[in-house]
């Protein structure tokens, strides 16, 4: 901590000592509230929540998971994870019953009528009974508390499904909901190091920006209490709160001799996922992920870019490298920003509600300006929907390496403990019909192993860049992993970003005739397009 900031913190620490008894009260209350979930015999609330959790979780899986699940196998896998809390526990079972042992002694045996064909209610009730016995007979399980128990059990259950389905406990799910949908806050990102709370970014159009907070400002106190000793999550929790409530900050700023107070009214804040910068007469947009405001933010940033660059605007770079995805409706909305018509994506699964078709509507915000989309091996899911939609509709040249290949949709279900399970319930199909799962998006211009944008541009001009093998891609069966892997090897997925991608994009957008010929390299084969009925019958490969 520098001398100026340290001296400014002294008064805050003195004030905090005077308020220490009051500051401790929430901590003591928090400990009291947790006392019923660790140690000793389970209370009635534990048993009820166990039952609700197991019935609800297994019910959701049974209802919407893309493949019909075996509830007996899932329940057994979940119960066997109790051994991660107490190695003395062993669980055995088959399609009709399930048994709980500890140190070789049988504690409980649950017999399930109709076993393999029994529903979530029966298997969930049985699982809850076993959990109750484990709590009563194992101090380790009892001491673990409900959240750790559920994390262990649902990790076992979800682990039997696929690599993209997962369980998030109550605390993690709360943060994930905030990232998707927003939260009451002031709109800053912070880091906590050496007892300093530094603002690392101030989001646009937020209370923090309106109140003049800046990057590298140091927060000394929050609501009159020193931040010394607080963790990152402690500070985040203090800065967040009800919309329209206020938080008072004591702030130190480089170049000012004295600290100053700022009272900030919290608002609904959705984390920023889009950044913009001007690259000559090209507008460059980076989309980091897809949350509930991504399309609106991108639309606003494009408007600002058009004002800044004006009639000199030559094109747009949409950088999706490293983008892990997010909300599917937002990926559809982003693709729709640049399309006047055509299919964006279709989705199909086991549940009747999973069959969905998304078509573009009129209104290209780029007004036909050429677009280059950048992807790499870390571009996944929603990012792949956008890249495939713009490529298949002839609206963009996709530059980079093969993308990740996560072509499945996860449906999020909230559990009784406010945790969440994310369940794969459908698969994506690109506009021309091929499945993105395992394959991903093949770039129009592959830069894997390339070091010179100038050389690539020369090859484009001379017609040396090969066509994307769209007929071979669209003819590959979604369960033929050998064929899909062979396609991926044509442009191996690259995990690290390479400056050659952006350099080529900027050069290509500056030469309209070369760009136009590059768009044609990924023309999808009409013969490979599928009608809706055939598309829905394609098998899912987890």
MINU-667824 format. One record per residue: x, y, z of N, C-alpha, C in turn. Coordinates in pm, whole numbers, plus 50000, padded with zeros to 5 digits. Example, Ala and Ser with C-alpha at 12.3 -4.5 7.8 and 13.67 -1.06 7.14 Angstrom:
<recs>
513194943150780512304955050780513204967050780512854977550708513674989450714512905000350787
</recs>
This chain:
<recs>
500864988150000500005000050000500895012350000500705022149902501575033849900501275042950018502195052450044502105060550166500845068850171500465074650055499275083250053498025075250088497875063750022496685055550048496685050250190497905046550239497985041150375497575051450478498015063950460497635074250557496145077050553495555076150433494125078550421493305067450486493905055550497493175044150553493165044250705494095052050769494205051850915492915056550981492385067850931491155073050990490025062950974489975056250858488925046250837489035034850934490295030550966490465019451060490005023551199490295036151239489865040851371488335040751380487695045451272486245045551270485685031351274486375022251206485905008451202485995001951340487075005051418487204999351551486045003651640485615016051625484505020851707483225013551676483085008651552481865001951510481984986751514483084981551566483384967351557482274958451613481704961051731480654952251781479484951051685479054962251623477974961651527478374953951402479634955651361480094948851241480124933751260480324929451383480384915051409479004908451413477954916251435476634910251452476174901951332476334906951206475924898551094476694885451086478004885851123478804873651121478274863551221477954868351343477444859251446476084853651405475254862351349473954857551303474114847251193475114849551106475354839950998475784826551052476614826551155477044813951214475884806751278475014814151341473854807951406472934801551302472794808351189471914803151086472444790251025473744788351031474354776450971474414764651067474124766951193474374756651293473574744051269472394745451210471554733651193471974724551081472954728450999473304720350883474674713950895475314714551009476594707851024476684701651162477014688951165477184681951291475874676851348475924665751420474744660451489473774653751395472644649451451471624642551373470904652451282470424647851167469724656751076468404661351137468044673751107466764678951153465714676451046464454679051083463364676350990463534683950859464074696350869464294704250749465264697850652466294691050706467244684150620466544673150541465734665350608465054654150543464124659050433463374669850462462444675150363463194680650242464294687950269465054693550158465744682650078466264672350147466864661050076465864655049978464654652750025463634646749940463284655849822463104668749851462764678049743463894679149641465114679349690466254680449600466364668349506466254656649564466444644549484465294642349387464064644349433462914642549344462924652949233463224665349269463234676049170464364673949068465574671049116466704669449027466524657848931466154646248984465934634648898464754636848805463744644148854462584647048770462944655748650463764665848674464184674448563464984666648460465884658248508466694650148416465784640848335464864634448404463964625048337463104631948233462774644548258461864651748170462534657548047463724663748064464244671747953465584667247897466314658347966467634654647914467484648647775468444651347688468294648147547468154633247520468754624847601468574610447591467764605547710466924595647690466144589947800467104584147904467074589148030468064584748128467644571948201468594565048258468344553948350468424559448492467284561648555467274567848687467934559048793467844545848775468484536948871469994538848868470564539948747472004541748735472444555448787471634565748758471974579148805471944580048957470904574049017470784574449163471954567249229472284555849176473414548249231474704556249221474944562349105476164570249085476224581849183475074588149208475044599249302475314594849444474694584249487474874579349624476304574349647476904568949545478274563949562479264575149588478884587549554479784598849581479824602649729478954596549811479044598949956480384594350011481004585049942482314580249988483374591049977483124601449895484074612549887484034620950015482944619950090482814626950218483244618050334482994605050320483364595250423483794582450352485094579850345485584567950274485064554750331484524555050453484004542750513482644538950456482044547950379480724545250321480874538050188479994528150168479924520950041478464519750001478174521849874476804520649824476804510949708475884501349714475734491349608474284491349562474044486749441472674486049394472574480749254471324478849211471034475049074469724481649035469064476548935467864483248883466674482448977466754474249082465614472549172465844477449314467084478349357467314482649495468654489549509468844495549625470074502849653470364501649801471624498749836471994495949975473124505250019473054509350146474054518250206474784510650316476124510350307476964503850407477934514050465478294511750591479404519350649480244509750730481524509250698482464499750760481914485550753481304482250640480794468850616479434466050677478884475250757477594473050821476484479150737475444471250709474314475950631473514486150712473384498250660472624508550728471214509850674471044507750544469724509350484469684502150350468514496950317468284490650188466924495350137466944501550018465704506649960465344498349839464164492049846463654483949736462714492349650462934492349518462154500849428461264492049341459974493849356459034486449271459204491249127459184482149034459344485048892460734490548859461654490048957463044493948940463404502448822463854495848713464354503048596463314512448538462044509048553460974517248495460354526748596460864526848717460304535748819460644550348785459844559448841460014573548809460904580948908461004593948886461864602448968461374603049112460074602349133459534603149269460014591349353459974579349296460374567449369461884567349396462674569949292464114569749311464584581649396463924593049382464274604649464463984602249610462844595849640462504592649780463524582949838463894572949759464874563249807466214569849834466634578649745467904585649765467874594149891466754600749915466634609250034466714600850162466124588950161466204580150278467654576250304468374573150198469774569450215470594581150268470314593150219471024605050269470774607050418469504604950460469184606350602469964596550687470074584150642470834574050717472324577550719472824582650607474234586650603474504598050700473614607550709473774618750804473774613450948472874603850977472734598851114473914590151158474504583151063475514573151099476944577051065477124588551002478464592950967478664607351013479584609051107479884622651152480454631051039481254624650951481874631950840480814637350745479824629150715478744633750626477924644650694477594642450821476814652350895477544665750903478844665050932479634677350944479804684450810479704676750701479904682850569478844693450539477644691750591476574701250565475874698450433474684703850420473834700750306474464704450172475074716250165475594720750035476694711549982477594707250070478654698150024478074684549990477074680150063476434667350033475794667949894475034678649867474374679749737475384680949624476464688049650477494689449547478084675749512478354667749615478914654449591477914645649515476674645349563475664636449504475354640549360475124653349336474754657549201475934657249105477134658549157478304656749071478334642349020477994632849106477924618949064476824616348964475654622248990474514620248900474794626348763475174639148762475384646248636476574640448560477544634948633478704628948568478354617148479477174611348498476734600148414476084604848284475904617948268475214623048151476204626548040476704638848037477654642847934478534653947989479534657847913480524667347962480034681647974478854684747922478364698447925477234700548026476674689848077475694691048186476474692248316475964700348411476674701748537475764707148646476234705848769475524710948886476304722748944475584733148984476184744549055475464746149188476224746749297475644748849428475014762549440474364765049553473614777449571474464789849550475654790149607476514801949597476994804149454477484793449390477964794749252476834798349157475664792449180474514795349094474094809949104474204815549223473874829749242474764838549157476074835549155477004843249074476744841248925476404829248886476144826548745474874833648698473854834048784472644841548749472954856348733473824861548821474204875648811474934878448680475804869148639476534871048513475604870448393474574861848399473634860548288472654872148282472064875348398470894884048400471134897548466472284899148533472574911748599472264911348748472514922748815472394923548959472304938248999471924940549122471944954049175473354957749213473924967849149475314971349175475644985049121476934988449120477335001749076478065001548942478534989848897479124988848764480634990148759481334983848855482794983848851483294969448862484504967348809485234955148838486364958848932486634949749027487644953049127488624941449144489784944749197490734934449240491174937849381491434927549461491864929449600493244923349615494244932049640495614927449660496264935949768496914929349863497634936449971496744946550042495504942150072494534950450144494114962950066494394963249938493924974149853492814969249763491744977049757490654974049664490764983749548491244978749437491484987249320490384985149217489874995949161488914995049051489684992248923489404980848861490134977048739489384980848613488074983248625487294987448508486004993948557485565003748483484275010248508483405007748386482275001048406481414997548294480675009948243480435010048113479715021048051478245021148094477675033148097476245034948123475835029348259476695030748358476405025648493476525036948595476005034948717476125045248821477565049348847478495039848847479905043148874480435052948771480115050748643480575059848539479935073548556478645073748587477955086548603478495094548721478965087548825479495094448943480985097648932481585094548817482955098648792484025089448846483675077248889484715067848932485565063748812486835060748841487775057848733488545045048760489065039648652489995028348664491195032648747491665023848834492805025848925492475034149048491215038649062490805044349190490915033549298491265037649420491385028449533490225030949629489455020449656488355021549752488925018849891488825028849980489345027650116488305022650214487065027550198485985023950289484715021850210483855012950263482535010850208481535012750321480645022350306479655025750408480315028650544481465035650540482135039850661483065029650723483125017850670483995007350725485185005050633486365003550693487565000850616487464987550543488074986850426488064974550348489234965550385490094970050476491264962150513490844948450565491464938050513491174924450557490034917650482489354924950395488244919050321488744911250200488024900750166488334893150046487594899249927487914894149808487254898949687485744897049695485314885349738483874882749745483214891349853483944894149962483404903250065483094916950004484044922149929483874935449870482734935349768482704925049684481624923949584480264923949652480134916349759478854915649829478464929049891479444936949935479154949949993478774960149884479364958849767479054968149659477704965049595477324952549596476024948849540474924951049644473704952449595472574954349685471314956949606470264960649675468994963249610469104974849512468444973449398468374984449302467754996749369468345008349344467945021349399468425023649543469065013749605469695016249735471045023049711471595028949818472845036449803473995029749878475185031849825476395027349892477375039049891478005041350007478945052450022480375047050015481205053549934482585049249915483545060549952484615057050021485735066250041486815061949943487215071349857488055067949742489345076149744490445069649711491735076549690492065075849542492625086649490492945087249348494355092749330495105086549243496455091249212496395105749165497265114149223497285128149184496475137149273495675131149364494925139149461495505137149599495615148149675496205147349808495255141649911493965143249888492985138949987492035128649926491525120250012490505110749967489165118149960488205112349890486905118849875485805108349882484635112549926483495103549940482595104549818482035093249778481075092549668479895084049715478685089349701477475081849732476865077449600476775064349579476345058949450475025051549467474055054849384472775047749386472895035449295472655023849353472775011449276471695010649168472035003949060471095001648950471214987148906470324983048816470444969548761471604969548662472624961848693473844961448613473994947648550474184947548420474484935048348475934935948302476764926148338478184926848300478384929248151479334937748119479604940847979480244928947908479774926247788480324915147710480854919747574480764932647547481154937847416482094949747433483144950047355484014961747352484194966047206484464978947187484634984447052485884993047046486544992546933487605002246903487665004246752488175015546714488325018746573489675013946523489685007146410490915002746343490945009346205491455021646200491395029046074489945031846040489505026945926488095028545886487315015545902487835006945987487164994346021486694995046166485484990246193484974989546330485234975646384485984975046493486354962246555485534960246682484824949046691484014945746808484464932346865484734932146994485064919647063483854915647147483364903447127482254898147206482834887047292482834889247424483504880047516482614868247556481294870447561480334859947595478954865247561477924857347586476564861447552475694861347677475384873247728474434874147839473184881547793472324885547885471014890747847471064904247776472224910947776472314924147713473284924547595473814913147554474864913247452474394919247320473244915047270472764920147140472484935147147471834939547253471544953947267472824962147278473794956847354475064963947368475794964847235475844953747161476524953747032475834963346936474514963246935473764972346848474104986946881474174990147009474515003647052475935007447012476864997847029478265000646994478425002446843477664994846764477724996446619477205010346579476155014646645475625028046618476675038746648477365037146763478415046746799479565046446697479905034346650480995033146552480625039946420479375038446380478925044746255478965060046266478675065046385478745079546406480205084046404481075076446471482485080346479483175079746344482975068746270483705066746145482965073146027481655073446037480845079745933480875072245801480845079945692480775073945558482055066545519483115068445596484365061545565484375046945612483345042845688483295029145740483345019045626484355010345630484545000545524484034986645561483974983545690483554970245728483634968145877483284956045918483184952646060483964939846088484724939946195485344927746248484574923646373484094911446375483394905946491484284894946549484944898046659485934888946717485264880146822485134867246790484534857446880485564847746935486824850846921487864842046973487794841547125487934829647180487894828147325486514829547384485494831047302484124832847352483504819247382483204816147511482704802847546481214800947522480524811547481479094810447455478254817547557477084811947587476164818347681474734815847640473924826247642472494824947617472214823547468471544812647431471244810047290470394821147228469324825847294468534836647231469364848947197470414851547277471274863047248472154860547126472584848147106473364845246985472494846846862471234842746872470294844446761470084859346733469924867246840469714881646824470934888346763472144884046802473354889946745473454886746596473234874246557473274870646416472224878546338471064880146399469964886946333470274901746307471184907546385471564921446363472104923646221472714913246163473424914846037472714908045919471574901845943470884894345839469534900645805469154899645678467844904345635466844892845625467344880845602466494869145588467334856445603466634844845609467344832045615467314825745753467604813045758467674805445882468914809645961468744811146090469884814046178470374801046242469484793446300469844780746363468554773046389468654759946398467534751846445468044743046558467124739346647467484731946768466534720146782467084708346814466264696346827466744687546942465804682147019466114673147128464994663047149464944656947269463934646947300462614653347343462704664247418461504670747469460784678047355459454677347348458734684047238459044698847226459254705547340459514719947336460904723347283461754713247266463124716047223463234718447073462194715146997462254716946852461934731446818462964738946782462804753246757463564757346632462974767046560463574772046438463644787246447464814792746417465014807146430465354812946293464514822046247464674828446117465034843246135465814848446042466194862546047465044871446005465034883346059464064893446020464794905245958464084913745889464704924945818465374934545916466444940945867467094951145948468564948545975469404949345872470854947445887471454960545939471904960346066472444972646125473734977146058474404967745991475654971145922475404976045780474134975845738473734980945606474554974845493474804961745506475484954645399476994955845398477574963245493479034964445498479644950545519480794947945457481424934645472481804931745618481734919045654481994914645791483024903445790483984904345881484924893445905484704888546048484474875646065484274869546196485534861746232486074864246352487274857246397486884846446497487374834246476487114823246568488404815546595488394807946704489514799046734488974786846808489874778846861489474766646928488734768647058488694781047107487954784247229486634791247200486274792447074484954797947038483944786547042482934787747127482054776347149480584780647157479714770747135478294772047164477654783947093477194793847170476524805447111477414812547010478714813047037479644819346942479654811746809479544798546816479524790446695478224792346618477124794646688475854797446621475984809846535476554820446591476724832946516477634830846396478784824546416479734822646307479134814246195478454803446231477864794646130476734801646055475924809446126474794816346063475284826545961476284834445997476784844745905477534838545789478224827445815478954820645707477984813945609477044806145661476114798845574475224808145493474914819845548474074829445476474874838845387476174836245373477004844245286477184858645331477054860645463477114874345516478494878045572479364868145591480674871145650481704860945604482954865345610484084856245594484564852545733484624839645761485074834945891486554831645883487334837845972488794836945970489284830946102490284822146094490884816546214491084801746204490804794746314490934780246317489584773846343489544760746336488314753646370487874757346512486574758846530486054762546662485944750346752485414752346872485444742046975484604729746940483404731946888482524720646856481554717046966481044727147036480014724647137478664727947074478054718047015476814720446943475584716047019475594717747150474434713647230473924725247315472634724647347471984734847429471774729347569472064737647669471804733847808470594741647861469674734447917468504740347982468814741348131468614752948189468974755348329467744753748417467844745348518466754743048613467224746748753466414754548822466724758548959466194748049056467024743849148466664733649246466154740149375465554732449463464994738149587465994745449676467284742149666468284749049747468824761649679468224765149565468634776449481469934773649405470364761049407471404756949315470794754649178471604750649082471114748548946471724736048885470944729648800471504719448714471324723948569472394722948494472374726448352472384713448275471314710848202471124697948137471094699447985471884691247917471864691147772470504685947726469804694347651468464689947609468244690647458469214696047384469034697047239470384699147172470394698147040471604700446961471314711346858472374718646819472264729146718472434723346578471734729446484471994726846342472234740146273473294740946197473594753146121472524755146013472414766845956471394769345854471384759245740472564754245699472614744545589472394730345636472164728245766471734715245814472724707245893474024710145884474994701845955474944704746106475314694446185475334696146330476694701546373476634711346462477864717546510478564709046615477834699746678478434692146787479584683546737480684684346809481924677046783482684682746663481974688446566482634693646447483014708346463482084716746505482334730846513482194737646378482724749646367482664757446244484024756846175484014752946046485234753045966485414767245910486524773845938486674787745892486744788545740486314799845688486414802245544487884803145503488654810445583490094811645559490814806545683491524795645669492224789445781493574796345804493804800445928495084806745961495954797846049495514785946080496324776846163497654774146094498734776746165500054774446110500534785146014499734795345992500114806245901500734817645981501684824345923502364835145995502264848545923501784848645799501784860945721500414863845663499794874845709498524879145651498714883445507499854889445477500124893945340500154882145243500774871145287500834859345201499454853245183498664852745290497314847345280496464855745186496614868845194495854877645106496254875344960497544873444936498004870744800497424857544749497354847444836496774834644797495284835944767494584844544842493174847044812493014853544676493854863244647493774870244519494034860944401494954851344421495324842344310494494829544307493524828344396492644816644396493274804144453494314805644536495004793944591494404788944723493544796844784492924792544909491814782644876491834770644934490854760444897489454763844946488474758344875487084759544918486874752145049485974757045131485554749545249484824737045198485174725145247484544712845196483124711245249482234720045203480874720445260480064707845227480244702345108479494690145075479924678645165481224677045183481754666545272481314669245416481374681745459480964685445595479494682345619478634686445524477204684645544476744670345524477554662345457477194648245435477654639345550478554644345635479074636245746477964633445846477854620945888476864617345989477304622646126476354627646205476734633446334477324623646433477114610546410477714600646500478984594546441479434599546324480654594446261481824603146308482304600446428483344608946487484634608446406484904597246340486134596446258486074606446144484914607246078484764616745967484824631046017484204633646133484214647146189485624651146231486354641846291487734644646332488624647446210488374640246101489154642445979488894656545925487664661045933487334674645890488024684945979488024682446108488654691846201490164693046176490764682146132492214682446108492584691145988491604694745905491894703345790492334717245835491844721345953492244734346009492254732946160493294726946216493314723246358492964734946450492154731946550491744742146646492954748046717493004761146722494124768046787493594774546914494224771947027493764777247156494304791147184495474794147137496064807347163495724816847049495454829347081495134839246979496374842546897496144845046769497244848446679496904861746612497824871446614497544884346551497304883646401497694872446338497484871146194495994871646159495114867146251493674867146225493174881346199493444890146294492954903846282493644911146167494924908846149495644915646041495054911845906494744898945886494144894645761492744900645745491974900645853490624906045846490644920745802491524928745862491594942845828492014944945682492954936945635493394938045496492284933745400491584923045437490534917645349489364927445338488964933445448487844942745445488174955445368489434957945349489874969745276489894967345125489624954845082489654951344940488364943944903487304951244868485974945444847485924933844748486674934544638486594923844540487184910844594488284911844668488884899844727487964894244835487374903144913486414898945016485254891344953484694896644845483544890344780483894876144733485084874444677485464861044631485674851744749486164857144862486384848844981485054843945038484034852145036482714847945085482254835345012482504834644882482064823244802482774810344834483894810844906484634798644940483864789645035482864795145105482114787145202480654785445162480384786545032479014785144984478474771345021477374770445099476864757345139476194750045023476294736945021475684729244912474174727844933473394731944835471934731144848471494716744867472204707344803471804693344811471934687744951472774693845033472994688345167472054694045270471224703845231470294709445328469224699245361468774699445485467824689745535466464696145556465404688545530464114693845571463954691745720462954698045780462814698045925462614683945981461854675545909461574662145961462844653745965463634654445859464884646745856465854651945960465884665045976466804671246071466524666646213465254665546247464874661846384465224647446417465454639146315465734625146339467214622146359468054632246338469484629846353469824625746495470664615746514470994611246649471904621146721471824620946852472684629446935473884621346981475054627446973476274620947019476814628847138476724623647261477194631347376478714632247379
</recs>
